[in-house]
Amino acid sequence: MKVKLSISLDQETVQKVEERLQDGVFRNKSHCIEWAVRKGLEERR
């Protein structure tokens, strides 16, 4: 089940996310951010 969140990001980060969307790397912003959070959490183990 997905949970809706509200987050704030600096403009540079948003721009990088949007570039990845244009490159076709991710389906949408949520997909990109979910991937990044999971990756970050895995690296912290």
HELIX and SHEET records of a PDB file:
HELIX    1   1 GLN A   11  GLN A   22  1                                  12    
HELIX    2   2 LYS A   29  GLU A   43  1                                  15    
END                                                                             
